[in-house]
Amino acid sequence: MKLASYKPGLVIEVSDSMQRDYSYELAADVGVLGEGFEPHHTPAEMLAMGVFEGKYCNDCRDELPEEWFEGAKLADKPDPSINYFGIKSRQPLSEWRKKGWILEPDPRGWFQWYCRYYLGRRIEALDDVQIKRWRGFARHAGQIRANCDPGDIFCRPRQRQGLLQWAYDPLI
């Protein structure tokens, strides 16, 4: 479906390898985010820059706008070379679950929540928790600023890839 079709009132039906019989209604316009939540990158930009080793949302393309995948770096199997910084920087989903990082109704985690939120889904309690988690990730930008020379984008590549995967600017 084209991005222009995503408007408040649209009900999106989800059926992929991780989630069946789930639907949600868009309540806000695409890209209208809550106060204090100002990601540096859109989901489409993140996919084009290589996030999650190219494997994150390949089977949920029917849910997301076609345009998001036009420049996306994707892979059939996780491929660290696809990541912007060319390194492995993710943990298996089983580890995310063990640490309590997976919150329903988003079985793929924060980025899935961000994609759905960016499209206009709103679940106030969940949104508050995920935005708080996003704010907390800013500490990694502080560690890069404190430990890397300005302009040295190869300093702390794992943290930089992590920043990108949380929609922060990894090129600080």
C-alpha positions in Angstrom: 0.0 0.0 0.0 1.2 3.5 -0.8 2.1 5.9 2.0 -0.6 8.3 0.9 -3.2 5.7 1.8 -2.2 5.7 5.5 -4.7 8.2 7.1 -6.6 8.4 10.4 -9.4 5.8 10.4 -7.6 3.3 8.3 -7.6 -0.2 9.9 -4.5 -2.2 9.2 -4.8 -6.0 9.3 -1.6 -7.8 10.4 -0.8 -11.3 9.4 2.9 -12.3 9.3 5.2 -14.9 10.7 5.1 -13.4 14.2 1.6 -12.0 14.5 -1.8 -13.1 13.2 -5.3 -11.8 13.7 -4.1 -8.4 14.9 -5.4 -5.1 13.6 -5.1 -1.5 14.6 -6.7 1.7 13.5 -4.6 4.8 12.7 -5.6 7.7 14.9 -3.0 10.4 13.8 -1.5 11.5 10.5 1.7 9.9 9.3 4.8 11.4 10.9 2.9 13.4 13.5 4.7 12.5 16.7 4.1 13.3 20.4 5.6 16.2 22.2 9.1 15.4 23.4 9.6 12.6 20.9 11.8 13.8 18.1 13.6 10.9 16.4 16.4 11.9 14.0 15.4 9.3 11.4 12.1 8.1 10.0 11.6 4.3 9.7 12.2 4.5 5.9 15.5 6.3 6.5 16.5 3.7 9.0 15.8 0.9 6.7 17.8 2.6 3.9 20.7 3.0 6.2 20.8 -0.6 7.1 19.3 -1.5 10.5 19.0 -4.9 12.1 21.3 -6.6 9.6 18.6 -6.3 6.9 16.3 -8.9 8.4 14.0 -7.1 10.7 10.7 -6.6 8.9 11.0 -8.5 5.7 7.8 -10.5 6.2 5.7 -7.6 7.4 6.0 -5.6 4.2 2.2 -5.9 3.6 1.6 -3.8 6.8 4.1 -1.0 6.0 4.2 1.5 3.1 5.8 0.3 -0.1 8.0 3.4 -0.3 9.8 2.4 2.9 11.3 -0.6 1.1 12.3 1.1 -2.2 15.7 2.0 -0.8 15.8 -0.4 2.1 18.8 -2.7 2.6 17.3 -6.1 3.2 18.6 -9.7 3.4 17.2 -13.2 3.5 19.4 -14.0 6.5 20.8 -11.5 9.0 23.9 -9.9 7.4 26.0 -7.6 9.6 27.6 -6.1 6.5 24.3 -4.5 5.7 24.3 -2.5 9.0 25.4 1.1 8.4 28.6 0.5 10.4 29.1 -3.0 9.0 29.1 -4.8 12.4 26.9 -7.2 14.3 25.0 -5.2 16.8 21.9 -7.0 17.7 20.9 -9.7 20.1 18.5 -12.5 19.2 14.8 -11.9 19.9 14.9 -14.6 22.6 17.3 -12.3 24.5 15.0 -9.3 24.1 12.1 -11.4 25.5 14.2 -12.6 28.4 15.1 -9.0 29.3 11.4 -7.8 29.1 12.1 -5.6 26.1 9.2 -7.0 24.0 5.9 -5.3 24.8 2.6 -6.4 23.4 1.2 -5.9 20.8 4.5 -5.5 19.1 6.3 -8.9 19.1 9.3 -7.5 17.2 10.1 -4.8 19.7 10.8 -1.1 19.7 11.3 -0.6 16.0 8.0 -2.3 15.2 6.3 0.0 17.7 8.0 3.0 16.1 6.9 2.1 12.6 3.3 1.7 13.8 3.4 4.9 15.9 4.9 6.8 13.0 2.1 5.6 10.8 -0.4 6.9 13.3 -1.3 4.1 15.7 -1.8 5.3 19.2 -1.9 3.3 22.4 -1.3 5.8 25.2 0.1 3.6 27.9 2.4 1.7 25.5 3.4 4.9 23.7 4.5 6.5 27.0 6.6 3.5 27.9 8.3 3.3 24.5 9.0 7.0 24.3 10.5 6.8 27.8 12.7 3.9 26.6 13.8 6.0 23.5 14.7 9.0 25.8 16.8 6.7 28.0 18.8 5.5 25.0 20.2 9.0 24.6 22.9 8.1 27.1 24.7 6.3 24.3 25.1 9.6 22.4 26.6 11.1 25.5 29.1 8.3 25.8 30.1 8.8 22.1 30.5 12.6 22.7 32.6 11.9 25.8 34.9 9.3 24.3 35.2 10.0 20.6 36.9 12.8 18.7 34.3 14.9 16.7 34.0 13.6 13.2 35.4 10.1 14.0 32.4 8.1 13.0 34.4 4.9 13.4 34.8 5.4 17.1 32.4 3.1 19.0 30.6 1.6 16.0 28.4 -0.7 18.1 27.0 2.2 20.0 26.6 4.2 16.8 24.7 1.3 15.2 22.5 1.1 18.3 21.8 4.8 18.1 20.7 4.4 14.5 18.4 1.5 15.5 16.8 3.8 18.0 16.3 6.6 15.5 19.1 8.8 16.9 21.8 10.4 14.8 24.7 8.0 14.8 27.0 10.5 13.0 27.4 12.8 16.0 
